[in-house]
Amino acid sequence: MENTNQQKTPLCDALKDYISEGIMPFHVPAHKQGRGLQELSDFIGQKALELDLTCVPGLDNICKPRGPIREAEQLAAEAYGADDAFFVVNGTTSAIQAMISSVCAPGEKIILPRNTHKSVTSGLILSGAIPVYINPEVCEEFGISTGIKPKKIKQALKKYPDARAVFLINPNYYGTAPELEESVAICHSYNVPVLVDEAHGAHFCFHPELPLSAVEAGADLVASSTHKLVGSMTQSSTLFINGDRVNPKRVKAVLNLTQTTSPSYLLLASLDIARKQIASEGRQLLDRTLHLTRWIRNRIKRLGGAKLLDQVEKIPGCVALDPTKIVLNVRNWGLSGFEAERILREDYKIQVEMADLYNIILLISISDNIRTVEYLWKSLENIPKRYPRKNVYRYCPPPPPIPEMCLSPREAFYAETEELRLQEAEGEISAETITAYPPGIPLICAGEKITREVIDYINILHREQVDLQGTEDPEGNNIKTVKRVAYTEMEKEEEILQVLKGEKLGN
Ligand SMILES: Cc1ncc(COP(=O)(O)O)c(C=O)c1O
């Protein structure tokens, strides 16, 4: 039975009412619904500027919503089957930061996979939480890191009974979904809340052929990029809350620490309308999307050469795949993913979602149709003909062990630093996080001791032309490290603190 509630768009209605009342604005923004900035109005359209309003009576207040924003948030919670929801206009990044700070005070531990998005590192720095990293599984053929196995989560929970939360990713950028339900059940058996980065899974609960959503799996907090896969405008996301392990009032208070007090109503309205559409027509829209993905996947398979990421049983740490993400490994075409991306852009005016050394990711969404997908297919089909096989990249060796953590990411971030040549930095504490793509796992995180193995491994990756990200030095030859003097000062301070707290008295 259709849920008539989900036909409502309270936020959009409030905006329409405000405009139709013909109110004369003596308030910000200064363009006053487009009157004062003709060029911008001509560029993006008068209607967009008319809707570019801010928190005024009738339009609610994002910091303490009690009117149409709150109503729209509750409809979003209902559509996703969650207990509560908060709209976020600073991207999923700020939802992730808020999730971490909601459950971890400075110095408290959080268990998380090593291959998280950089918003997690910023969440660790802002909260002062101490990460307990678990290495994810790796699919060597595609050079990608995937999920962490439930048994590793259980081991970590046993080893760190004081951990305040477990952070998981569902799915990763490549659409691989982990054993979420089992992992959540394990965490809950330890009464530990589960936070999920679902930046790439906002559409999951609207079609049975898609992987299980984090809310369905019982996660406690879920950061969902409505803007990435459900159609709302860029930067607009939703944070879902489930169960009673996390207090929604705390979550809102944390969100309010960093979220703007002047939200864009264009973004908020887009969240309202996108939720209405996915809740009421999601099944049909995704039926069509899945049909299109099957259509192109079958053709690509017949083409040979390039490989599709499509065999769940061959991907460690993965129990389901999002078929709307076409992950194409182009190594057998003799190209790197970066080269394939450039060819598609320059020769065919197609922009991929992402490229790495081995793969390109192409996103088929609810907005595609047979014409766009056919054009994509025709372009892909031409590439191996026009660019005959050149060189084949070698696989990367398995990464070195996770180095010892000497400082928290927050301490390393705020410490006095110096730039050293990487070759000479053995034994120093890194102030930067260096990640290799593929497979997207940091080799060293801020606060960890730089080992000989890490340096040797990075040397190999440089030779293999692997993309290394995270250093301020664009060439990656130098690394920022924590100045020794700063480190010893911090150790001293820590000792004094422990003595003051009486923790050292027994020694
Ligand atoms: C896995 C993952 N998490 C979080 C984010 C952050 O989302 P946003 O760009 O909305 O801040 C991204 C962005 O690409 C992502 O890929």
The ligand as an SDF file (V2000), in Angstrom:
LIG
                    3D

 16 16  0  0  0  0  0  0  0  0999 V2000
   33.3230    6.6040    1.3780 C   0  0  0  0  0  0  0  0  0  0  0  0
   33.0750    8.0800    1.5300 C   0  0  0  0  0  0  0  0  0  0  0  0
   32.7330    8.5660    2.7320 N   0  0  0  0  0  0  0  0  0  0  0  0
   32.4910    9.8680    2.9360 C   0  0  0  0  0  0  0  0  0  0  0  0
   32.5790   10.7750    1.9130 C   0  0  0  0  0  0  0  0  0  0  0  0
   32.3240   12.2270    2.2010 C   0  0  0  0  0  0  0  0  0  0  0  0
   31.1440   12.6690    1.5970 O   0  0  0  0  0  0  0  0  0  0  0  0
   30.8920   14.2160    1.2250 P   0  0  0  0  0  0  0  0  0  0  0  0
   31.6880   14.4710   -0.0180 O   0  0  0  0  0  0  0  0  0  0  0  0
   29.4220   14.3160    1.0450 O   0  0  0  0  0  0  0  0  0  0  0  0
   31.3800   15.0470    2.3490 O   0  0  0  0  0  0  0  0  0  0  0  0
   32.9330   10.3220    0.6250 C   0  0  0  0  0  0  0  0  0  0  0  0
   33.0610   11.2570   -0.4940 C   0  0  0  0  0  0  0  0  0  0  0  0
   33.4170   10.9420   -1.5720 O   0  0  0  0  0  0  0  0  0  0  0  0
   33.2010    8.9340    0.4360 C   0  0  0  0  0  0  0  0  0  0  0  0
   33.5610    8.4530   -0.7600 O   0  0  0  0  0  0  0  0  0  0  0  0
  1  2  1  0
  2  3  1  0
  2 15  2  0
  3  4  2  0
  4  5  1  0
  5  6  1  0
  5 12  2  0
  6  7  1  0
  7  8  1  0
  8  9  2  0
  8 10  1  0
  8 11  1  0
 12 13  1  0
 12 15  1  0
 13 14  2  0
 15 16  1  0
M  END
$$$$
